[in-house]
């Protein structure tokens, strides 16, 4: 027996109309692709990045979506807090992060680099997630998505994955689980995606594609749609999850 059609007046969980979403790292890569995906679902967007956002804003507005932008450094507490000073946000996709590609054993600036990676990839996700939890809890709940990595589970997809990056992404996974315990009782869902290698400016020169099950690395939009799902009411019973999006490179 066939299933009856969905009534036209039933809310569609992936419809993001009327929902305001903050996307960090939105100038390129996964953040930019996530912005496009959310725009196509009808979301109102607030984009932020250290890099210029003109191109990203133009693309989003060309899709007919409302879009605001704020350029600044998320390690700056005042700038980070300013992102939550406007109208209520219903979701946040925190896609900003860094990867130092140099061989760490031969990097004379290793200690400074280590602290920089931990500042951007660990402290910022924790602090922006806690700020978003307080903001969303005071405004009826919401959805938070962080970006981890398969490297945080396996140590990396190749011998070239630096230990500071792997450690920082493992910490992101722990932050998701810790913040979820604090957030879920307040109506805020906290989850993450754990990508394998993805075609972004940060991974330029990555040559692991032929060794992966699909014989290629991922495309930004292949991360964007799972992130958009986790930003939506379709994920209303998910919190504390690390969603593997790696083309089968890691199964566990």
N, C-alpha and C positions, 0 to 999 in steps of 0.2 A: 504494500500500500504506500502510495507516495505521500510525502509530508505536505501539509497545507502551506500555502504561501504565507510569508511574513506580512502581517497587517501593515498597511502603509503608514499608519499613525504610531507604529512602534518605534521607539528611539533606536537608532543604529549605533552600537557601541563605538565604532571607529569614526563616527562623525564628530569632528572636533570644532564644529561651528559654535561660536560664543565662548570658546576656551582660549585663554591667553597662556602662551608657552614661552619660557625663556630658553634659548639655545646658546650655549657657550662654545667657543671655538668655531664660530659660524662662518668665518671667512673662507674656509677651504675644507677639503676632505670630508670626513664623516659628519662634521657639524653642518657644513653647507648642504650636503645631501639630505640630512635630517630635516633641515629647515624647509627644503623643497617638498619633502614627503608630507610634513605637517601642514604646509600651505595647501597642498592638494586635498587634504582632508578638511580644510576650512578653518584651521587654527589662526588666531591672531598672534603674531610673533614679535618677540623682543630678542634681537640678535646682539651678541657681544663677542669681541675678539680684540687682541692687541693689534692685529693687522687691519688695514682699511676694509670697510664693509660695503662700499659702494656697489660692487658687482653683485654681492649676495642680496642686497636690498632690492636692486633692480630686477633680479630674477624672481624674487618673491612677489613683488608688486605686479610683475608681468603675468603671474598666475592668478591675479585678482585678490590676493590676500593683503590684509592690513599688516604693516611691518614698521617697527621702530628699531633703532640701532644705537648702541653705546660702545664707543671704542675706549679700551682701557686695560689695565693690568689687574687680573684677578687676585694677585698676591697682595694688592693694596686693599686693606680692610675697608677704607671709606668708599672706594669705588665699588667693591663687591656689595656692600650694604646698600648702595644707591640703587642697585638693580631691583630691589624689593620695595622701593619707596613709592611706586606708582600704583596703578590699579591692580587688584588681586590677580595673582598667577594661579592657574589650575595645574600646571605641569612645568617641569624643568628637565631638559636634556643637557647634562654637563659633559660635553665632548672635548673640552680643552685638555691638552696634555703635551708633554715633550718627550722626545727620545733622542739621546745623544748617541750618534752612530759610531763614534770613534772607539777604537780598541781601548778599553779602560786600563789595561795593564801598561799601555804605553802613553797614557794621557797624563802629562805633568800637572794638569789642573784637576786631577781625579777627585780630590776631596771637595773642592768648590763645586764641581759638577754634581757630585753625589748629593750635596745639600740642596742644590738648585732643583734637581729632579724630585727629591722628597718634598720640597716646598710646593712645587707646582702639582705634582701627581698624587700627593698624599694629604698635606695640610689643607690645600685649597678645596679638594673634594669633601673633606670632612667638614670644614667650616661653612662652605656654601650649602651643603646638604642640611646641616643643622639650622642655618638661617632660613632655608626654604621650608623646612618642617615647621618652624615657628610661624612663618608667614602663612603657609597653607592651612595649618591647623586653626588659625584664627579666622580663616575665610572659607571654612566648610570642607577642607580636605584637599587632596591632590595626589599627584604622581611625580616621583623623582627617579630619573634614570642616570646612572653613572656608567662610564666606559672603562671596563677592566681590560683583560687581555688573556689569551691562552697562555702567554708567558707567565702570568701570575699563578697558573696551575701546573705548568710543565717545566718552567725555567726557560722556555723559548722554543721556537720552531727550528732554530739552527744554533751552531756554536758561536755565531756572531751576536746573538742577543745579549746585551750588556746586563750585568747583575743588578745594577741600580734600577733599571727599567723593570726587570722581572720582579724585584722586591717591591717596587712601588705599586705595581698592578696587583700583586698578592695582597697588599695592604688595602687597595680599593675594594677587593672582594670582602675583606674583613669589615671594612667600614660599612658596606651595604648591609651585612648581617647585623652589625651593632646598631646602626641607625634605624633599621627596620624595627627592632625591638622597642625603640623609643617612639617611633612614628606611627606604627600601625594602629595603636589604640586611640590615636588622634585623627584617624581617617586619612592618613598619608601613607601611600604605598611607596616603598623604596626598592628598586631592583637595579640590575646592571646587565649589560651585554659583555661577553668576553670574545672579542674578535681574534681571528688568526691574522696573518699579514693582509693588509688592505692597501690598494693603490691610492696613496695620499702623498703630499709633499714630504711628510715625515718619514716615509718608508722608501723614498726614491733610491733606486739602486738595489733594492731587495731582489735576490736571485733564487729564492726558495721555491718559486712557483712549480717548477718541474718535479719537485720532490713531494708535493702535496697530493692528496687523493684525487682532487679535481684537476690536477696539473696546471693550476693557476692560482694566483692570489685573489682575494676578494675585491669587489668594486664597492665604492662608498655607499651606493644606493642599496646594496645587499645588507648593509648594517642599518641604514636609515629606516627601512620599513619595520624591522623588529623593534627599533627604538621608538618609532611612532606608535606602534602597538602598545608598548609599555607605558607610554604617555597618555593612553586613552582609557576610557571606562571599560574597554574590552579586557583590561588587566585588573579589574576591580577586586579580584580575589587572589592576587599575586603580591607577595612582599617578601623580601629577603632572598630572592632568586638571582642566580647568576646564569644568564641565558647564553649557552654556547652557540656562536655564529661563526663557524670556522671551516665550513665546507668538508667536515668530517676529519679534520686534522687531529682533533682530540675527541675521544669518546670516553666519558668517565662519570 
